[in-house]
């Protein structure tokens, strides 16, 4: 792979990231899939391991003085020595466990450890592995830990299990006190203000959670030493309370500097916290793995083999829901519905999942078995469903947290989590996701046109995408839904469309559009690709997919094709796929074969197909793929370089591209081609643009000697391929005068001054050449001064009537000194404004000084995001209204 190009791509990726440390972790996790890059990943991890020993793990807040604790923070030993054990045992026995958040599901009381946590910013960087509660909390004093996860993934359950295991003495034994603050509770809301009394709040919680509470004074005196404080549910604070987070955290830092603080939240709000706090660990809960799901099902169905088989078989008929069963709440609800005894089919969408669950709760609480088994036809007034929906709506959108009260006679089974008021009276409260569903249902049952409903929810779509999903899922076929005209689609929109259990309506929505899915800000999941494939199959529009460096594997491609194939043939439409980028993703030959299994009607619509560095190699699986490329009738651009082929192993693919039906093919890229493969590409094709990498000396000579074989070729780009003076003299000198090239780009090809001089001499005899790129080579002052002396000759050429003049010369990243730069700026005096030389940014200050003393050259900075260079332009016949300005970097 081209090291310089890869480095530039990585730097661009990191510079645009909201959280660079997270991006580095994701990047290394992707690189680990490439065998060649594994040693590099290990070196980076080792360096990170060394630096972590001197990292100051302190909370950083605005206007807050941070002490340097480097001297006293040391890595914790793997086995902790317990001190004051008798005191700790007494405190643990005095601790009152809060209500179990799983209490009202009454399905599985066991804690199912999650197989995978993704540690970001923790050494080793990007590691994804099982993590115990002890390992999670094994941090120095004064550390803050962020735990994020989607609604229902198990954040509250994890917090509860921390308390339980500490009380049982099975984990967290180093901590003398553990304290839980559920941020949904009103006593927390009272103190979450501009002037919070944090000490009083902690004292209240100690008195509430301990039979014999420790003295708050002793804890304050020790600055919270050996205290583990869990702030659960930051996302459940009223929105107007978010602005006071800095005030609260400053007080916590001031009073409990030595405590370890854990905050749980949904990912959508984590940016509010990471902007003000330097977290020692950021942990993302990924939910149940397949083995977790199987274990949960076994426990829930009491190891009844027949029921387990029946349930597992039923799930297959619910592909949309099945892909969301990594969320424990979804799996629990699915089992609850399955076990309810109804003969209805299991829900097909997440909206139907919550419909069925809420209907079951209401039917049980009303003790009325005659209720209709369709949620949308329930007698709303009879069971006060309207009141529940209105309360949930107020809670979700109007921040009236205290308005969620239910009749105590039927609320014992309608809640999933617990909430406490100031009077410490337990009030059942619906899980936030169920509240979102009821809030969406409240909007849905309003007597308003669908356009008004959707317009209302679009305003809050960024904050509450789940509500938008439910709202979309409640739409029926007689209602019309329109999406905005923006071609850039958020994946959330496609997930929302999948909530409509009406394929005809989805097809109607996705008709006659151009949809571009790219520039994604989050990690792509298998569920995302299933939904993409399904929406793609149901559409009759044009799609563009851009997935460069997204860590995609063969499994992602399989899920895309699975989603496509799961649509019934009678419902499948005729989508077109204009553009798909799978570069820098280790999909392998199996992933490519899976993608090429799509119907030929789809493959014939692809005009741009990028497979750079996709871990492809010359195996039997790849050989079976080659003939499929004959179906790519519309293909115009095909990028295939940086894969794992040797010389001669791509001949069969080149034959298909050149001799087949691909009459529209204009641009291709390859690497490591043999001389015969280079000859075939030029002599048997109608290409206009050729991009080649890592060619041998023999292949380079065969390529340059064959330029006249392809009279449609306008641009050739050659990278990381050695070019010598002899090769130029034997090939390029004779082919350039008779070929049709407009652009000659020889980048990072070990070109020295003698070779550069030969290239410049040959270029002066080309009637069509306009651009020469010799960047990233080893040209010194000998070549630089010669090029400067030939600038006028290059522009005018040594021909009586050249078709085109050379107007662009790229010389960045060569071995020039001030002598070459001075000569180049001096010679530009005689050239017009449209003649430009591109140089490295390192010469900015020098050129600026030269131009101030003799303003004979115009200097600009490249506006291209992918280029960092200076542009020097001629000053003869100056462009109108152009004035000299200082270069800004």
C-alpha angles and dihedrals in degrees: 000000000000103000096200095047092046091049091052091049092049093048091051090049093051095043091056094047121110090214110027093187090057090046092051089052092050091045094053091046088056093045091054088070089065113078093207092056099046095091089052091051091051091051092051091049091050091052090048090051091056094047094048090066090066098037117122104231099198135133110257116204132169113272090005122127111229120207121222103245096168093116097055101037111091131165110271117246117250090241114046121216110227117228129190089010096169092055091049092049090053092050092047092051089049093053118107113214111227118233114293108252089218091056100108096045088063091188108106121009093178119098109240106205112228112243097215137039120173110223112202120188091011122109125283086047115235095004114159114194144123112298128195123212090250091054091046092056097036095115135122122268115278090035124139122206126199118206114188133179142142121273112289095015093117109268093135091043091052091050090049091049091053089057093045095049091046091051091047091049092236095116144009092033092153089071119084093196134026119191131185123207111187102203092206090070121100096230087063091048090055092060097036092093145107091281105030122185095214094169091057092048092051091047091052091050092048091052090048098045101038127060089207102024120205116246112270089215093063090049092049092047090056092043090240096308110182091007120134109199118191117198101193123197109011087172090060094064114108109265093242089060095061093082091063096057093102091053092051095044092048090055091046090050091048097049101030105031093146096049125104109235125200121193123190123199145145114272092244090069101035091096089069089059101039090053091064106026132057101218120207089208133017111195126188117201107220096186131224122353118211091268090051090051092050091049092048092050091050093052095042093050092041094241091295100161096201093050092046092052092046093049093046091050092048092053090061089066090056104060096162094052093039090064091058098051090102082083104084092212091057092049091048092051092046091054090045091055092044091051095047092088097236116140093219120118116264114263117278099203136033089251091055088046091060092039091057094044096050090045090054091049093049094046091051094046093049093046086219110132093179094074114122113259094231114091094208092055098048116129093254098192093049095060097029091240089148090060092050091049093047091050091049091048091052091047095049101039107019100041093233093146093165091059095076102100126140132194105273090222094068104017096085091086102029098070129076101187136032131245129187127210126210089271090056091242111150112238120186110236127191117246109264093247090055089048089054090051093050090046090053089047090052089057091043096056092051113110094244134120116267090244091063092047093051093043090055094050095044087066091062097032095110093054100037110027090157091063089050089052091052092046091053091046091055092058114110129209095260090060121081122225124192127191122211120266095247108123092207106087128200112222087233089069092057092048088052092053090053088062088069103090089203114092093189091057092048089051090051091052093048095050127121097357139120110229122191118191109189145103089063118186098200140051114279116239132203088249089058091056094046090053091046091052093048095047090045091054093049094049133087096198140093120274136197121194122192113184106155114162096354099135093248118169136186088276092063091052091048090053091051092052090043090055090049094049095045090070110094113252091242090056097046115108132196108267124175124219107207099173134016126173118193096157120143092017119117096229093139128198091301091057091048092049090051092051092048089054088077113110116282088240087068096042090053090062097057112109100168123037119174118191102158113155094354094148092254119160139174101271133131092267092057092046089056089055098055099081090053089070088072087077094062095099095157097044112134104158126034120176114190108151129125095040125129103268131127128215112295096017095100097052094102092052091047090051091054092048094047103035100033133080095285096119093151096057109123108156132036136166129204139162134212097019123171121235090258092050090051091049092050092050092055101035101043104037142069096223123156098187128037125184118186135177138195100003123170123242090260093050092048091053092047090049097049092044090054098053091108090058091075111051093180095060112117104164135028123185120191121186134184092356118127115241122189133192090250092056091051092049093048098042122007095046090061101036101046097067092055103038132084100236119148096175129036113186118180103172127177091353100136091253112173129195096272092051091046091053090053091049092051091048091050092047092058089067096053113104095200107033115120105158131045119183118190098157125144094028136117102256111149133193093289090063094035094055092045091052089049091052091052099047094105091045090050092052095046096031125207093273129099096229111010115188091224138014124228106251105160127058119176116199105155121146101018130131098266126146129201089280094066094042092051092050092049093051092047094051092049089070090082096047130085125251094258091065109090136183119199118213137172120277089240088081094057098104094042094048091045090055093046092049093049091054093045112014096202099124135059114225126199135171117236113258092201111113090215096050130068106190146115121247118214115196132193119258102210110107090009117217108262119265093009117143130182113261131179113262111249119208 
